[in-house]
Amino acid sequence: MTTAAPATLPDRQPTLRVAAMPSDANYTGDIFGGWLMGQVDIAGSIPAVHRAKGRVATIAVNSFVFKQPIFVGDIVSFYTRIVKAGTTSVTVDVEVFVQRDPENPTCLKVTEATLTYVAVGEDRKPRPLPPQE
């Protein structure tokens, strides 16, 4: 990984924000990639659920790029945007930023991902998305 240039948070509310905790890290203090992938999936599902007006299931991780490590104590912010809505599916871009070191504040973009969700009914089979309001 290369050294990242400082970033600024997007000018909108994050979909999800969480503090990286020691239980989320390996013995050297880096946050596990699997933990981050789970959080990205949670964040991405939020706009998908709203668009589907109900249950969704993750059907694809189209891309996932780890740009920089996340450390214990980082404040991790997840920003989402629906990029495509099909007949039954919703594709969401997720950008992840960290804020670290309150004495010398730094903001970095650490991850980008694109995930696709499918709307499912109570039978857990695909169902059409409702018309957009």
C-alpha positions as CSV (number, residue, x, y, z in Angstrom):
1,M,0.0,0.0,0.0
2,T,1.1,3.5,-0.8
3,T,0.9,6.5,1.5
4,A,-2.5,8.1,0.9
5,A,-3.1,11.8,0.6
6,P,-5.3,13.3,3.3
7,A,-9.0,13.3,2.3
8,T,-12.1,15.1,3.5
9,L,-15.4,13.4,4.4
10,P,-18.1,13.7,1.8
11,D,-20.6,16.6,2.3
12,R,-23.4,14.4,3.4
13,Q,-24.4,12.2,6.3
14,P,-22.7,8.8,6.5
15,T,-24.9,5.7,6.3
16,L,-22.9,4.1,9.1
17,R,-20.2,5.2,11.5
18,V,-18.4,3.0,14.0
19,A,-15.2,3.1,16.1
20,A,-12.7,0.3,15.4
21,M,-12.2,-1.6,18.6
22,P,-9.4,-4.0,19.8
23,S,-11.7,-7.0,19.4
24,D,-11.8,-6.2,15.6
25,A,-8.0,-6.2,15.2
26,N,-5.2,-8.7,14.8
27,Y,-2.2,-8.8,17.2
28,T,-0.4,-5.9,15.5
29,G,-3.4,-3.6,15.8
30,D,-4.6,-3.6,12.2
31,I,-8.3,-4.2,11.8
32,F,-9.3,-7.5,10.1
33,G,-10.3,-7.2,6.5
34,G,-13.2,-9.6,7.2
35,W,-14.6,-7.2,9.9
36,L,-14.4,-4.3,7.4
37,M,-16.1,-6.4,4.7
38,G,-19.0,-7.2,7.1
39,Q,-19.4,-3.5,8.0
40,V,-19.4,-2.6,4.3
41,D,-22.1,-5.2,3.7
42,I,-24.2,-3.7,6.5
43,A,-23.8,-0.2,5.2
44,G,-24.6,-1.1,1.6
45,S,-27.7,-3.0,2.7
46,I,-29.2,0.0,4.3
47,P,-30.0,2.0,1.1
48,A,-30.9,-1.3,-0.6
49,V,-33.5,-2.1,2.0
50,H,-35.0,1.4,1.7
51,R,-35.1,1.1,-2.1
52,A,-36.6,-2.4,-2.0
53,K,-38.9,-1.5,0.9
54,G,-38.1,-4.7,2.6
55,R,-35.7,-7.6,2.9
56,V,-32.7,-7.9,0.6
57,A,-29.9,-10.5,0.2
58,T,-26.4,-9.8,-0.8
59,I,-25.8,-11.5,-4.2
60,A,-22.5,-10.1,-5.3
61,V,-19.5,-8.2,-4.2
62,N,-18.6,-6.7,-7.5
63,S,-15.5,-5.0,-6.4
64,F,-13.6,-4.4,-3.1
65,V,-10.4,-2.4,-2.8
66,F,-8.5,-2.1,0.4
67,K,-6.5,1.2,0.0
68,Q,-5.1,1.8,3.5
69,P,-5.2,-0.1,6.8
70,I,-7.6,0.7,9.6
71,F,-6.3,0.9,13.2
72,V,-7.8,0.4,16.6
73,G,-9.3,3.7,17.7
74,D,-10.1,5.0,14.1
75,I,-13.5,6.4,13.6
76,V,-14.7,4.6,10.4
77,S,-17.4,6.2,8.3
78,F,-19.3,4.5,5.5
79,Y,-20.9,6.5,2.7
80,T,-23.2,4.8,0.3
81,R,-24.9,5.6,-3.0
82,I,-27.3,3.5,-5.1
83,V,-25.7,3.3,-8.6
84,K,-28.2,1.0,-10.3
85,A,-31.7,-0.4,-9.7
86,G,-32.9,-3.3,-11.9
87,T,-36.0,-5.4,-11.8
88,T,-35.1,-7.2,-8.6
89,S,-31.6,-5.9,-7.7
90,V,-30.0,-2.8,-6.3
91,T,-26.3,-2.0,-6.8
92,V,-24.6,0.2,-4.1
93,D,-21.2,1.9,-4.0
94,V,-19.7,2.2,-0.6
95,E,-16.8,4.5,0.3
96,V,-15.0,4.1,3.6
97,F,-13.1,6.9,5.4
98,V,-11.3,7.0,8.7
99,Q,-10.6,9.8,11.1
100,R,-7.7,9.2,13.4
101,D,-5.5,10.9,15.9
102,P,-7.7,13.6,17.6
103,E,-4.6,15.6,18.6
104,N,-3.5,15.8,15.0
105,P,-6.7,15.0,13.0
106,T,-6.2,13.0,9.8
107,C,-8.9,11.8,7.4
108,L,-8.1,9.1,4.8
109,K,-10.2,7.2,2.3
110,V,-9.4,3.5,3.1
111,T,-11.8,1.4,1.1
112,E,-14.1,1.4,-1.9
113,A,-16.6,-1.4,-2.7
114,T,-19.6,-2.1,-4.9
115,L,-22.2,-4.7,-3.9
116,T,-25.4,-5.9,-5.4
117,Y,-28.4,-6.9,-3.4
118,V,-31.6,-8.6,-4.5
119,A,-35.0,-7.9,-3.1
120,V,-36.5,-11.1,-1.6
121,G,-40.0,-12.0,-0.3
122,E,-40.9,-13.9,2.8
123,D,-40.2,-17.1,0.9
124,R,-36.6,-15.7,0.3
125,K,-37.1,-15.8,-3.4
126,P,-36.4,-12.7,-5.6
127,R,-39.3,-10.2,-5.9
128,P,-39.6,-7.1,-8.1
129,L,-38.6,-3.8,-6.6
130,P,-41.5,-1.5,-6.0
131,P,-41.9,1.6,-8.2
132,Q,-39.7,4.4,-7.1
133,E,-41.5,7.3,-5.5
